[in-house]
Amino acid sequence: MRKELPQQLLRELLKNSKRSDRELAKVLGVSQPTITRARHKLEREGLIQNYTIVPDFGKMGFEILAFTFVKMRADVRLQATFEQARKQATEFPNVIFASPGEGSGMTGVVMSFHKNYTEYHKTLNRLRVDWKEFTEEIESFVVSMGDGGAYKRLSLSCLGDLPL
């Protein structure tokens, strides 16, 4: 197997993960069984975690995308507390991403979709209550999904065109 094949395959899958192994083999100039082996290896190694779509969230009925920034208490960096915070983050079904980070005086971020402002507000209040032992401060940045005002739609496909 060519050394660069796994990276090339990943890039092609980022562009369109719906393509068959046969089609990917043709594009990459290798056999279909080679692509199948390479794909399975990428899955086993965790480079491919799942296959999904990127829908039109506004048409799905989500009016709000919220970026909630949290300032975590200093002792949260301890592994046991971090694991407890991670577990609680999974209990919010509308949260699509939560992670520690750095910037603007904040140390974590939560991304979530909401059907309306009332749902967003309830989630924010629940976050404030459930995470009160972990956080010092919580702030949000809210994006309206229904007005079609996005400059660039959410997608990972553009990553397939970045240089190796």
Secondary structure as GFF3:
##gff-version 3
##sequence-region A 1 164
A	DSSP	alpha_helix	5	15	.	.	.	ID=ss1
A	DSSP	alpha_helix	21	28	.	.	.	ID=ss2
A	DSSP	alpha_helix	32	44	.	.	.	ID=ss3
A	DSSP	beta_strand	64	72	.	.	.	ID=ss4
A	DSSP	three_ten_helix	74	77	.	.	.	ID=ss5
A	DSSP	alpha_helix	79	89	.	.	.	ID=ss6
A	DSSP	beta_strand	95	103	.	.	.	ID=ss7
A	DSSP	beta_strand	106	114	.	.	.	ID=ss8
A	DSSP	alpha_helix	117	130	.	.	.	ID=ss9
A	DSSP	beta_strand	135	144	.	.	.	ID=ss10
A	DSSP	three_ten_helix	157	161	.	.	.	ID=ss11
###
